[in-house]
Amino acid sequence: MRDLRKIHASLIKTGLSNDTIAASRILTFCASPAGDMNYAYLVFTHIQNPNIFIWNTIIRGFSQSSTPQKALFLFIEMLMSPVEPQRLTYPSLFKAYTQLGLAHEGAQLHGRIIKLGLESDPFIRNSILHMYSNGGFLSEARRLFDEDIESDVVAWNSMIIGLAKCGEIHESRRLFDRIPSRNTVSWNTMISGCVRNGMLMEALELFSKMQEENIEPSEFTMVSLLSSCARLGALKQGEWVHDYIKKKDFELNIIVITAIIDMYCKCGSIEKALQTFEATPRRGLSCWNSMIFGLAMNGCGEEAIHLFSKLQSTNLKPDYVTFLGVLTACNHSGMVDKASYYFSLMTNTYKIKPSIKHYNCMVDVLCRARLFDEAEELIRSMPVNPDAIIWGSLLSACRNHGNVEMARRAAKHVIELDPNDSCGHLLMSNVYAASSHFEEAMGERLSMKEKHIEKEPGCSLIEVDGEVHEFVSGGRLHNRAPEIYSLLNELRLALQGME
């Protein structure tokens, strides 16, 4: 942009900036990802009688920017100009509606497309389909998809990601299996859809099939796989993915590095996370945030706070995620005074408005220090409405310390805010039981039964020899369940014999 401004200045001096072709070339660069949309708009306003190419360029630029609504405003201006929109104008407009999440409003433009007889244009059709599927308008997306017998891979991918995004992962997989010709985007879409919907093992299996079909993965595939390994706690697979990234010489951009750090932290390998972090020359704020949060979650509170101090000496500015990590570090290490200091630093120095998550951290810190009255007062004085989670934190702390009266108040709020969740009833039952109020404890359990509220069974994951095993409380679906229960019975008998 700096070089372009010099060239533009020269064109203005010589009068060539009034030439339509020269002006359009300047505009094209400014409206590209490497350009500057504010400068592009200034260039556009100085062009006398812009032609269709110039209108399409500025609209397309804004549709891909952080202010896509300006593309729609410009389209309205265009309708009032002598220049008529043409076929290439519309895909950018539907992209703007997609970016803004305004599929309902975009349907009006779809009506215009039908009136103009442009609905069979593949580029326009795919952009409309993507808008509907991305915005959750699945019935409209399906209707459009089913109407076109020869849907291309872009249309198939839009439907697959739209279904996955709306939680219809099995229907999404059914389409994926039927797609006539899959490309890298198809695989990435399906893998990320599985991760988004908690089908983590399926995501890893899909990657294996992707390799079998000799489809080259992209960095997006790697990020999805790392996320899957992180959520499974599958360190061996995560290390393999990291080695694969290095072996295939993927671009180690900020997103990939952050995903690697996050994976190691969530798998408990804090040393490898730090090694990756230290070896990265250009660290984005997300890398710092992931490392601070990782240290905090792995019981390294002092190290997390020290890393935050190092971040403050860089040219990066901490954001609300950074402070969430710092407050989590204070919480896990029981540092009440430091938590109060950083909460004040966030609000007063960095002018960051605290979210419910920040307040939840502060409530947890106060509860750990047995400052229950202060915790309850903080909840009641928050500028945001407290949710069931924050009252649940107070209730859980009351259970641990036998504060029955406060537990009753907290439980009342939890049940009111989330009537179908078992948490409030179960925690209150445990509070009563711990305080020898057995009738009241039984009353909470009976209340759950009357309301048809069922407790979700506990679930745990363990990695053995690179394979992740899932166990559900009371479940016997694991393929080695007979052996496991047999061994447990042997251990129980052995323990009884020792008594």
C-alpha positions as a printed Julia matrix, in Angstrom:
499×3 Matrix{Float64}:
   0.0     0.0     0.0
   2.87    2.35    0.75
   4.27    1.83   -2.75
   0.83    2.1    -4.31
   0.19    5.47   -2.63
   3.36    6.83   -4.28
   2.2     5.61   -7.7
  -1.27    7.04   -7.08
   0.2    10.39   -6.08
   2.15   10.44   -9.35
  -1.04    9.65  -11.32
  -2.87   12.5    -9.57
  -0.05   14.96  -10.4
  -0.03   14.0   -14.06
  -3.84   13.91  -14.32
  -3.86   10.22  -15.25
  -5.91    9.42  -12.13
  -8.96   10.58  -14.14
  -8.37    7.81  -16.67
 -10.93    5.05  -16.03
  -8.5     2.19  -16.71
  -5.75    3.62  -14.47
  -8.25    4.37  -11.68
  -9.75    0.87  -11.91
  -6.29   -0.7   -11.57
  -5.61    1.36   -8.42
  -9.02    0.39   -7.04
  -8.5    -3.32   -7.81
  -5.32   -3.43   -5.75
  -6.81   -1.44   -2.85
  -9.88   -3.71   -2.74
  -7.75   -6.88   -2.63
  -6.78   -8.69    0.63
  -3.38   -6.95    0.46
  -4.99   -3.53    0.14
  -6.95   -1.06    2.26
 -10.73   -0.82    1.89
 -10.92    2.68    3.38
  -8.45    3.9     0.75
 -10.33    1.89   -1.9
 -13.56    3.72   -1.04
 -11.82    7.1    -1.29
 -10.51    6.13   -4.73
 -13.99    4.98   -5.74
 -15.65    8.27   -4.69
 -13.27   10.21   -6.98
 -14.03    8.14  -10.1
 -16.37    9.95  -12.46
 -19.12    7.73  -13.87
 -17.86    4.34  -12.61
 -18.5     1.46  -14.99
 -19.79   -2.04  -14.13
 -16.25   -3.36  -13.51
 -15.55   -0.63  -10.96
 -18.89   -1.15   -9.17
 -18.28   -4.91   -9.0
 -14.72   -4.39   -7.71
 -15.7    -2.15   -4.79
 -18.71   -4.31   -3.86
 -16.61   -7.49   -3.98
 -13.9    -5.84   -1.85
 -16.33   -4.89    0.92
 -18.08   -8.28    0.81
 -14.73   -9.87    1.76
 -13.87   -7.23    4.39
 -14.71   -6.79    8.08
 -17.54   -4.42    7.05
 -19.58   -6.44    4.52
 -22.68   -4.3     5.16
 -21.03   -1.56    3.08
 -21.26   -3.86    0.03
 -25.05   -3.86    0.46
 -25.2    -0.06    0.84
 -23.14    0.33   -2.33
 -25.48   -2.02   -4.18
 -28.42    0.26   -3.28
 -26.4     3.22   -4.61
 -25.69    1.23   -7.77
 -29.41    0.62   -8.31
 -29.91    4.39   -8.33
 -27.05    4.94  -10.81
 -27.18    4.6   -14.62
 -25.25    1.3   -14.37
 -27.33   -1.89  -14.12
 -26.06   -4.78  -11.94
 -24.97   -7.8   -13.94
 -24.37  -11.49  -13.38
 -20.99  -11.03  -11.59
 -22.41   -8.45   -9.16
 -24.65  -10.87   -7.27
 -22.28  -13.55   -5.85
 -20.48  -10.83   -3.83
 -23.78   -9.59   -2.41
 -24.81  -13.07   -1.27
 -21.35  -13.44    0.28
 -21.96  -10.21    2.22
 -25.3   -11.55    3.49
 -23.51  -14.78    4.51
 -20.82  -12.84    6.39
 -23.48  -10.86    8.23
 -25.61  -13.93    8.99
 -28.61  -12.33    7.24
 -29.92  -15.22    5.14
 -33.52  -14.1     5.74
 -32.78  -10.69    4.21
 -30.72  -12.34    1.47
 -33.83  -14.27    0.43
 -35.23  -10.99   -0.94
 -32.26  -10.73   -3.29
 -32.84  -14.38   -4.23
 -36.32  -13.29   -5.34
 -34.75  -10.65   -7.59
 -32.48  -13.32   -9.1
 -35.51  -15.48   -9.98
 -37.29  -12.49  -11.57
 -34.2   -11.74  -13.65
 -33.94  -15.38  -14.77
 -30.42  -15.8   -13.35
 -31.15  -18.69  -10.97
 -29.46  -21.24  -13.26
 -26.1   -19.41  -13.15
 -23.78  -21.78  -11.2
 -21.82  -19.01   -9.44
 -24.96  -17.22   -8.26
 -26.66  -20.49   -7.34
 -23.71  -21.68   -5.25
 -23.44  -18.36   -3.42
 -27.17  -18.48   -2.55
 -26.87  -22.1    -1.41
 -23.87  -21.23    0.77
 -25.79  -18.31    2.31
 -28.77  -20.5     3.22
 -26.75  -23.46    4.53
 -24.35  -21.26    6.51
 -27.26  -19.32    8.02
 -29.12  -22.44    9.14
 -31.9   -22.17    6.52
 -31.56  -25.85    5.7
 -34.99  -26.39    4.1
 -34.29  -23.56    1.61
 -30.77  -24.88    1.01
 -32.04  -28.44    0.45
 -34.72  -27.24   -1.97
 -32.14  -25.33   -4.01
 -29.67  -28.23   -3.87
 -32.27  -30.83   -4.92
 -33.46  -28.7    -7.84
 -30.04  -28.85   -9.49
 -29.37  -32.37  -10.78
 -25.81  -31.48  -11.8
 -24.68  -29.77   -8.58
 -20.92  -29.21   -8.6
 -18.51  -29.96   -5.74
 -18.91  -26.41   -4.36
 -22.66  -26.98   -3.87
 -22.07  -30.38   -2.24
 -19.48  -28.85    0.13
 -21.87  -26.03    1.09
 -24.59  -28.52    2.0
 -22.18  -30.75    3.94
 -20.83  -27.89    6.07
 -24.29  -26.36    6.53
 -25.71  -29.64    7.86
 -22.7   -30.2    10.13
 -22.91  -26.66   11.47
 -26.58  -27.2    12.4
 -25.81  -30.46   14.21
 -27.12  -32.79   11.48
 -23.77  -34.54   11.3
 -25.15  -37.95   10.22
 -27.01  -36.39    7.29
 -23.85  -34.43    6.5
 -21.83  -37.67    6.44
 -24.47  -39.33    4.25
 -24.03  -36.55    1.66
 -20.24  -36.74    1.96
 -20.34  -40.47    1.17
 -22.55  -39.79   -1.9
 -20.54  -36.89   -3.35
 -19.47  -37.79   -6.92
 -16.05  -36.14   -6.68
 -14.45  -35.04   -3.42
 -11.76  -32.36   -3.2
  -9.61  -31.21   -0.27
 -12.33  -28.81    0.85
 -14.81  -31.72    1.02
 -12.53  -33.68    3.34
 -11.68  -30.63    5.46
 -15.38  -29.77    5.74
 -16.32  -33.27    6.9
 -13.41  -33.6     9.33
 -14.07  -30.18   10.9
 -17.79  -31.03   11.04
 -17.01  -34.19   13.03
 -14.8   -32.23   15.44
 -17.47  -29.52   15.82
 -20.06  -32.19   16.74
 -17.84  -34.12   19.13
 -17.27  -37.08   16.78
 -13.55  -36.95   17.45
 -12.58  -40.55   16.68
 -14.5   -40.32   13.41
 -12.44  -37.23   12.49
  -9.2   -39.2    12.93
 -10.6   -42.13   10.94
 -11.61  -39.78    8.1
  -8.05  -38.46    7.95
  -6.78  -42.04    7.57
  -9.18  -42.57    4.64
  -8.12  -39.22    3.18
  -4.53  -40.46    3.13
  -5.58  -43.76    1.56
  -7.12  -41.8    -1.32
  -3.92  -39.74   -1.71
  -5.7   -36.43   -1.0
  -3.21  -33.82    0.15
  -4.37  -32.28    3.45
  -4.12  -28.54    4.09
  -3.32  -26.59    7.25
  -7.09  -26.49    7.92
  -7.08  -30.31    8.09
  -4.18  -30.21   10.53
  -5.89  -27.67   12.79
  -9.06  -29.81   12.92
  -7.03  -32.93   13.73
  -5.04  -31.14   16.44
  -8.31  -29.89   17.94
  -9.65  -33.45   17.91
  -6.52  -34.81   19.64
  -6.69  -31.98   22.2
 -10.29  -32.73   23.12
  -9.6   -36.48   23.3
  -6.42  -36.0    25.29
  -4.75  -38.21   22.68
  -1.11  -37.21   23.06
   0.36  -39.94   20.81
  -1.9   -39.0    17.89
  -1.25  -35.3    18.55
   2.51  -35.84   18.43
   2.08  -37.79   15.2
   0.09  -34.91   13.64
   2.8   -32.43   14.78
   5.52  -34.62   13.22
   3.42  -34.88   10.03
   3.19  -31.07    9.87
   6.98  -30.79   10.16
   7.62  -33.64    7.7
   5.29  -32.2     5.05
   6.71  -28.7     5.61
   3.36  -27.01    6.26
   3.35  -23.27    6.72
   3.62  -22.7    10.47
   1.26  -19.74   10.63
  -0.22  -18.42   13.88
  -3.35  -20.58   13.63
  -1.38  -23.83   13.23
   1.12  -22.93   15.99
  -1.71  -22.03   18.37
  -3.42  -25.36   17.63
  -0.17  -27.27   18.36
   0.35  -25.43   21.67
  -3.29  -25.95   22.63
  -3.08  -29.68   21.84
   0.03  -30.21   23.99
  -1.46  -28.2    26.86
  -4.76  -30.1    26.84
  -2.9   -33.42   26.63
  -0.88  -32.45   29.72
   2.48  -32.16   27.93
   3.25  -28.64   29.1
   6.99  -29.02   28.39
   6.39  -29.68   24.68
   3.92  -26.82   24.55
   6.58  -24.48   25.96
   9.18  -25.84   23.53
   6.85  -25.09   20.6
   6.06  -21.64   21.99
   9.72  -20.72   22.59
  10.77  -22.01   19.14
   8.22  -19.77   17.37
   9.85  -16.51   16.21
   6.62  -14.66   15.32
   4.05  -15.23   18.05
   0.56  -13.89   17.62
  -1.6   -12.98   20.6
  -3.47  -16.29   20.23
  -0.16  -18.17   20.81
   0.44  -16.21   24.04
  -3.16  -16.74   25.16
  -3.03  -20.48   24.5
   0.25  -20.83   26.42
  -0.95  -18.74   29.39
  -4.19  -20.7    29.55
  -2.3   -24.01   29.19
   0.01  -23.19   32.07
  -2.95  -22.13   34.2
  -4.92  -25.32   33.5
  -1.89  -27.51   34.25
  -1.35  -26.04   37.72
   1.5   -23.69   36.74
  -0.14  -20.49   37.99
   3.06  -18.58   38.8
   4.53  -19.44   35.38
   1.34  -18.27   33.66
   1.49  -14.92   35.46
   5.19  -14.58   34.64
   4.42  -15.21   30.95
   1.71  -12.55   31.12
   4.35  -10.08   32.41
   6.54  -10.95   29.41
   3.57  -10.36   27.09
   3.12   -6.88   28.56
   6.68   -6.0    27.5
   5.9    -6.81   23.84
   3.99   -4.65   21.34
   0.94   -6.92   21.67
  -2.02   -5.77   23.75
  -3.72   -8.34   26.04
  -7.38   -9.02   25.25
 -10.28  -10.51   27.22
  -9.03  -14.07   26.49
  -5.6   -13.22   27.96
  -7.16  -12.04   31.19
  -9.39  -15.1    31.33
  -6.19  -17.17   31.31
  -4.56  -15.03   34.0
  -7.64  -15.16   36.25
  -7.8   -18.94   35.73
  -4.15  -19.13   36.87
  -5.03  -17.14   40.01
  -8.05  -19.37   40.59
  -6.17  -22.67   40.32
  -3.38  -21.35   42.55
  -5.72  -19.74   45.1
  -4.27  -16.23   44.64
  -7.18  -14.02   45.75
  -5.3   -10.71   45.95
  -3.62  -11.2    42.57
  -6.96  -12.1    40.99
  -8.46   -8.84   42.27
  -5.43   -6.93   40.97
  -5.64   -8.41   37.45
  -9.43   -7.96   37.33
  -8.9    -4.27   38.15
  -6.04   -4.03   35.61
  -8.3    -5.48   32.91
 -11.19   -3.09   33.56
  -9.37    0.12   34.54
  -6.09    0.04   32.56
  -6.98   -1.97   29.45
 -10.67   -0.88   29.42
 -11.87   -4.44   28.74
 -15.47   -5.09   29.71
 -15.6    -8.28   31.83
 -17.73  -11.15   30.51
 -19.67  -13.68   32.58
 -16.61  -15.97   32.31
 -14.36  -13.41   34.01
 -16.87  -13.03   36.83
 -17.1   -16.81   37.09
 -13.33  -16.98   37.64
 -13.56  -14.33   40.37
 -16.42  -16.21   42.08
 -14.37  -19.43   41.99
 -11.33  -17.66   43.49
 -13.42  -16.19   46.31
 -15.12  -19.53   46.97
 -11.78  -21.35   47.14
 -10.75  -18.84   49.83
 -14.1   -19.51   51.62
 -15.19  -15.91   51.04
 -18.76  -16.98   50.25
 -20.47  -13.74   51.23
 -18.12  -11.77   48.95
 -18.73  -14.26   46.12
 -22.51  -13.99   46.45
 -22.31  -10.2    46.62
 -20.17  -10.13   43.44
 -22.77  -12.26   41.6
 -25.61   -9.97   42.68
 -23.7    -6.78   41.77
 -22.58   -7.88   38.28
 -23.67   -5.62   35.39
 -24.47   -8.78   33.37
 -27.22  -11.24   34.22
 -25.79  -14.24   36.12
 -26.26  -17.62   34.42
 -26.77  -21.12   35.82
 -23.02  -21.83   35.6
 -21.97  -19.03   37.94
 -24.67  -19.88   40.51
 -23.62  -23.52   40.09
 -20.03  -22.57   41.02
 -21.28  -21.01   44.26
 -23.53  -24.01   44.92
 -20.66  -26.44   44.36
 -18.46  -24.49   46.79
 -21.27  -24.5    49.39
 -21.51  -28.28   49.01
 -17.78  -28.66   49.71
 -17.97  -26.48   52.83
 -21.44  -27.36   54.14
 -23.01  -23.9    53.79
 -26.64  -25.1    53.56
 -28.49  -21.75   53.63
 -26.44  -20.17   50.86
 -26.59  -23.43   48.9
 -30.4   -23.25   48.99
 -30.36  -19.74   47.5
 -27.83  -20.72   44.82
 -29.72  -23.93   43.94
 -32.96  -21.97   43.56
 -31.3   -19.75   40.92
 -29.68  -22.71   39.12
 -33.0   -24.56   38.85
 -34.88  -21.41   37.74
 -32.31  -20.63   35.02
 -31.98  -24.21   33.75
 -35.0   -26.26   34.91
 -34.15  -29.34   32.82
 -30.57  -29.69   34.07
 -29.85  -32.18   36.84
 -26.91  -30.19   38.27
 -28.87  -27.99   40.72
 -30.87  -30.87   42.19
 -27.87  -33.22   42.49
 -25.59  -30.65   44.12
 -28.32  -29.61   46.56
 -29.0   -33.26   47.37
 -25.29  -33.73   48.12
 -25.27  -30.6    50.33
 -28.18  -31.98   52.35
 -26.6   -35.43   52.6
 -23.25  -34.01   53.73
 -25.09  -32.06   56.46
 -27.09  -35.16   57.55
 -30.36  -33.75   56.16
 -31.2   -37.08   54.52
 -34.92  -36.47   54.04
 -34.24  -33.23   52.16
 -31.55  -35.02   50.11
 -34.05  -37.69   49.13
 -36.6   -34.95   48.37
 -34.28  -33.45   45.73
 -33.86  -36.86   44.08
 -37.63  -37.42   44.09
 -38.16  -33.95   42.61
 -35.89  -34.93   39.72
 -37.91  -38.11   39.18
 -41.22  -36.21   39.19
 -39.89  -33.7    36.64
 -38.44  -36.54   34.48
 -34.94  -35.06   34.8
 -32.23  -37.66   34.22
 -28.61  -37.39   35.22
 -26.28  -37.62   32.25
 -23.87  -40.52   32.88
 -20.25  -39.63   33.52
 -17.77  -40.27   30.74
 -13.99  -40.58   30.75
 -11.31  -41.12   28.13
  -7.94  -42.81   28.43
  -5.16  -43.25   25.87
  -3.36  -46.63   25.85
  -0.61  -47.37   23.32
  -1.82  -44.56   21.05
  -5.46  -45.72   21.09
  -8.16  -43.69   22.83
 -10.73  -45.63   24.88
 -14.03  -44.14   26.05
 -15.85  -45.34   29.18
 -19.36  -44.37   30.29
 -20.45  -44.75   33.91
 -22.18  -48.13   34.27
 -21.64  -48.88   30.6
 -20.61  -52.25   29.16
 -20.29  -51.33   25.49
 -16.47  -51.36   25.4
 -15.23  -54.33   23.35
 -13.12  -55.52   26.3
 -15.77  -54.92   28.98
 -15.86  -58.6    30.18
 -12.08  -58.55   30.83
 -12.26  -55.15   32.57
 -15.1   -56.16   34.91
 -13.44  -59.51   35.62
 -10.23  -57.75   36.66
 -12.2   -55.29   38.81
 -13.89  -58.19   40.6
 -10.49  -59.81   41.22
  -9.14  -56.55   42.65
 -12.24  -56.18   44.88
 -11.79  -59.71   46.24
  -8.06  -59.12   46.77
  -8.79  -55.92   48.72
 -11.4   -57.73   50.86
  -8.8   -60.4    51.63
  -6.32  -57.76   52.78
  -8.89  -56.4    55.25
